[in-house]
Amino acid sequence: MKKKSLTIIATASIMASSLIVPTATAQYLEGQEIEETEGLEYKTLIIEDGEFQTISVEENVEILNYIQIEGIITKISEEMSGYYFVTVDSEDPFGFYFDKKTIILNNLGEEVELKEGMQFTAYVDSSKPMTMIYPPRYSPEVIIAQTEEVGTVQLDQFDENFLNKNKDLVINLNEETLITNLSGNKLSPTDIINKDVIIFYEVVLESYPMQSGPSKVIVLEKSDEELAYQIADIDNYEVNGVKMIPLRLIAEQLDYKVEFTGKGAILSKGAVSFTITFGEEMYGYNKALRYFSEAPAILEYGKTYVPYKFLEELIEVK
């Protein structure tokens, strides 16, 4: 049995015990090492007059789920594993990674290709850890290239009345408004309520609150299927040349009920059920029999692993 080595870009790995936290508190925590975080109390370590000192900051600051980074692209270089690394010219230099899955649009919501010299705004999940490295490196979910065309892009949240959190903008959604998540799945207007979203709009009606009809809305969430694939890419073993992935984590992410028995497990959702036996390549799909390429096995304490292809089967019948 061999644990597969996983290639993770720098922004998605933790290579030191201290992290830089890219949140709304960045104005006065930027560049400092976080030693301990308890609620909204930050105990930080700073250098003052050549000596380390500890300070506490207690502020009723709202922590954003996503942050914005912006600048001008100076260089794009191709990295291993299909990633590209971008160096950025700004007051505080930084870099970021992107790949084919990264959403890259202009301020009109049109797909574009990143090029050197472009001015951009990128949106980064603030829960992603950053390595203690300078300059910092990010891994954005969405990148917006700025053009001279009239078009506004805004990160926000909206309530059930489609009023934003600042109470200064109401959006009017209709059948022509394209609403998707990060996986590209089409959503309904109610799917954006109280979610982090990026909206694209051109015209604002002068009123209070202001009103606009966005042409596009991106909900900053991924589909269950893509999250399941992410789990499989991070948590896996290789057994006899077969990639094995965690059964319960994958199945529950896809909304299957998982019931473990003494001999195996039963997965069910609606009229679909799978009956799996530990150590047996044969398994049941409703009343039919199917076969794994490698028998399910407990490869970590309390965790059963099955072949990667079973994930695709679970999604097909979803």
C-alpha positions in Angstrom: 0.0 0.0 0.0 1.4 3.4 -0.9 0.1 6.8 0.1 -0.1 9.0 -3.0 1.9 12.1 -2.8 -0.3 15.2 -3.3 0.9 18.3 -5.1 -0.7 21.3 -3.5 0.1 24.9 -4.4 1.7 27.0 -1.8 -1.4 28.9 -0.8 -3.3 25.7 0.0 -0.6 24.2 2.2 0.6 24.9 5.7 4.3 25.0 6.0 4.7 26.9 9.3 2.8 27.0 12.5 2.0 30.7 12.1 -0.3 31.9 9.4 -1.0 35.3 7.8 -4.7 35.8 8.0 -6.1 37.7 4.9 -9.3 39.1 6.4 -11.0 42.4 6.9 -8.6 42.9 9.8 -5.7 43.1 7.4 -5.4 46.8 7.8 -3.8 46.4 11.2 -2.7 42.8 11.1 -1.0 42.8 7.8 2.4 41.2 7.8 2.1 40.1 11.4 2.3 36.6 12.8 -0.8 35.2 14.3 0.1 33.2 17.4 -3.4 32.6 18.8 -6.9 33.3 17.7 -10.0 33.2 20.0 -13.2 34.6 18.5 -12.5 38.2 17.6 -9.5 38.5 19.9 -6.2 38.4 18.1 -2.9 37.9 20.0 -0.2 39.1 17.7 3.6 39.2 17.7 5.2 42.4 16.3 8.7 43.8 16.2 9.1 47.2 17.8 12.5 48.8 18.4 14.1 45.6 17.5 12.3 43.6 20.1 9.3 41.2 20.0 6.3 42.4 21.8 2.8 40.9 22.3 -0.3 43.0 21.8 -4.0 42.1 21.9 -6.5 43.6 19.6 -10.2 43.3 20.5 -12.5 44.8 17.8 -16.0 44.0 16.7 -14.8 43.5 13.2 -16.8 41.5 10.7 -14.7 38.8 9.2 -15.2 38.5 5.5 -15.5 35.1 3.8 -13.7 36.5 0.7 -11.1 39.2 0.3 -10.1 41.2 -2.7 -6.6 41.5 -4.0 -5.7 43.8 -7.0 -2.8 45.1 -9.0 -1.1 44.9 -12.4 0.2 41.6 -13.8 4.0 41.8 -14.4 4.8 38.2 -15.3 3.0 34.9 -15.9 5.0 31.7 -15.6 3.9 28.1 -16.1 4.3 25.9 -13.1 4.1 22.1 -12.7 0.8 20.3 -12.5 -1.1 22.7 -14.8 -0.8 25.8 -12.6 0.4 29.2 -13.6 2.0 31.7 -11.2 1.5 35.4 -11.6 3.7 38.1 -10.1 2.0 41.4 -9.3 3.1 45.0 -9.3 1.5 46.8 -6.5 2.4 48.8 -3.4 2.9 45.6 -1.5 4.1 42.9 -4.0 2.4 39.5 -4.1 1.7 36.6 -6.4 -1.1 34.2 -7.1 -1.8 30.9 -8.8 -4.5 30.0 -11.3 -5.3 27.0 -13.5 -7.9 26.0 -16.1 -10.6 25.7 -13.4 -10.1 29.3 -12.2 -12.9 31.6 -13.3 -11.3 34.4 -15.3 -13.6 37.2 -16.7 -13.5 40.9 -17.5 -15.6 43.5 -15.8 -18.4 42.8 -18.3 -18.6 39.1 -17.3 -17.0 37.9 -20.5 -14.3 35.1 -20.5 -10.8 36.5 -21.1 -7.2 35.2 -21.0 -4.9 36.8 -18.5 -2.0 38.7 -20.0 1.0 40.6 -18.7 0.2 44.2 -18.1 -3.5 43.6 -17.2 -5.0 45.4 -14.2 -7.1 42.9 -12.2 -9.1 42.3 -9.1 -9.1 38.7 -7.7 -11.4 37.2 -5.0 -9.8 34.8 -2.5 -11.5 32.5 0.0 -10.2 33.9 3.4 -10.4 30.5 5.0 -7.6 29.3 2.8 -4.3 29.2 4.8 -1.3 31.1 3.5 2.2 30.1 4.0 4.6 32.3 5.9 6.4 33.6 2.9 7.2 37.0 1.4 5.9 38.1 -0.8 2.5 36.4 0.0 0.9 34.0 -2.5 -2.8 33.5 -3.1 -5.1 31.1 -4.9 -8.1 33.1 -6.1 -11.5 31.5 -7.0 -12.4 34.3 -9.4 -10.2 36.8 -11.3 -11.6 39.9 -13.0 -9.5 41.7 -15.6 -10.4 45.4 -15.8 -11.2 47.0 -19.2 -12.1 50.5 -20.3 -15.7 49.4 -20.9 -18.4 50.5 -18.6 -19.1 47.6 -16.1 -19.1 47.3 -12.4 -18.1 44.1 -10.4 -19.1 43.9 -6.8 -18.6 41.4 -4.0 -21.6 41.4 -1.7 -24.4 39.5 0.2 -28.1 39.9 -0.3 -31.1 39.1 1.9 -34.5 37.6 0.9 -35.5 41.0 -0.4 -32.3 41.2 -2.5 -31.1 44.1 -0.4 -27.3 44.1 0.2 -25.7 44.1 3.6 -24.9 47.8 3.5 -28.6 48.5 2.8 -27.7 50.7 -0.2 -28.3 48.5 -3.2 -31.3 46.4 -4.3 -30.8 44.0 -7.3 -33.6 43.0 -9.6 -33.2 39.5 -11.0 -35.0 38.2 -14.0 -34.9 35.3 -16.5 -32.1 37.0 -18.4 -29.8 37.2 -15.3 -27.2 34.4 -15.5 -26.8 32.9 -12.0 -24.1 30.2 -11.5 -21.9 28.8 -8.8 -18.1 28.4 -9.0 -18.6 25.0 -10.7 -20.7 26.6 -13.5 -24.0 25.1 -12.4 -27.0 27.3 -13.0 -28.9 28.5 -10.0 -32.2 30.2 -9.1 -32.5 33.7 -7.6 -33.3 32.2 -4.1 -29.9 30.4 -4.2 -28.1 33.7 -3.7 -29.8 34.7 -0.4 -27.2 35.3 2.3 -24.4 33.9 0.2 -21.2 35.5 -0.9 -21.8 36.6 -4.5 -20.1 38.6 -7.2 -22.5 40.7 -9.3 -21.9 42.3 -12.7 -23.9 45.4 -13.6 -23.8 48.5 -15.7 -26.7 50.8 -14.8 -27.7 52.0 -11.4 -31.0 53.8 -10.8 -30.6 56.8 -8.5 -32.8 56.1 -5.6 -32.3 55.0 -2.0 -31.4 52.3 -1.8 -30.0 52.3 -5.3 -31.3 49.7 -7.8 -29.7 47.7 -10.5 -30.3 44.7 -12.7 -27.2 42.5 -12.8 -26.4 40.7 -16.0 -24.5 38.0 -14.1 -24.3 36.7 -10.6 -21.6 34.2 -9.4 -22.4 32.5 -6.0 -19.0 31.7 -4.4 -19.8 28.1 -3.7 -18.9 24.9 -5.5 -21.2 22.0 -6.4 -21.4 18.9 -4.2 -19.8 17.0 -7.0 -16.7 19.2 -7.2 -16.3 19.2 -3.5 -16.4 15.4 -3.6 -13.7 15.4 -6.2 -11.6 17.7 -4.1 -11.9 15.3 -1.1 -10.8 12.4 -3.4 -7.8 14.4 -4.7 -6.6 15.2 -1.2 -7.4 12.0 0.7 -6.4 8.9 -1.2 -4.2 5.8 -1.2 -2.8 3.7 -4.0 -3.4 0.0 -3.7 -2.1 -2.4 -6.4 -2.2 0.5 -8.8 -5.7 1.5 -7.9 -6.5 4.9 -6.4 -8.6 4.4 -3.3 -10.8 7.2 -1.7 -12.7 7.6 1.6 -16.2 6.1 1.3 -18.2 7.9 3.9 -16.7 11.4 3.2 -17.4 11.1 -0.5 -20.9 9.6 -0.2 -22.1 12.0 2.5 -20.9 14.9 0.4 -23.2 13.7 -2.3 -26.1 13.4 0.1 -26.1 9.6 0.5 -27.1 8.1 3.8 -24.2 5.8 5.0 -25.0 3.0 7.4 -22.1 0.8 8.4 -22.8 -2.8 9.3 -20.5 -5.4 10.8 -19.5 -6.7 7.4 -19.6 -3.5 5.3 -21.8 -0.5 4.5 -25.1 0.4 2.9 -25.4 3.6 0.9 -28.9 4.9 0.1 -30.6 7.9 -1.4 -34.1 7.8 -2.7 -34.7 4.6 -4.7 -30.9 4.0 -5.1 -28.9 1.8 -2.7 -25.4 0.2 -2.7 -24.5 -2.7 -0.5 -20.7 -3.0 0.1 -18.8 -5.7 1.9 -15.3 -5.2 3.3 -12.7 -7.2 1.4 -15.1 -8.2 -1.4 -14.8 -6.9 -4.9 -18.5 -7.7 -5.6 -21.1 -5.2 -4.4 -24.8 -4.7 -4.8 -26.5 -1.9 -6.8 -30.2 -2.1 -6.1 -30.9 -5.7 -7.1 -27.9 -6.0 -9.5 -24.3 -7.0 -8.9 -21.3 -5.0 -9.8 -17.5 -5.4 -9.2 -14.8 -3.1 -7.9 -11.4 -3.2 -9.4 -10.0 -3.4 -5.9 -11.8 -4.6 -2.8 -12.9 -2.0 -0.2 -10.5 -1.8 2.7 -9.9 0.0 6.0 -6.7 1.9 5.2 -6.9 4.3 8.1 -8.5 3.8 11.5 -12.3 4.0 11.2 -12.1 4.9 7.4 -13.1 2.6 4.6 -11.6 3.3 1.1 -13.0 2.3 -2.2 -11.8 2.7 -5.8 -11.9 6.2 -7.3 -14.3 5.0 -10.1 -17.0 4.5 -7.5 -17.2 8.3 -7.1 -18.1 8.7 -10.7 -20.8 6.0 -10.2 -22.3 7.8 -7.2 -22.5 11.0 -9.2 -24.1 9.3 -12.3 -27.0 8.1 -10.3 -27.3 11.3 -8.2 
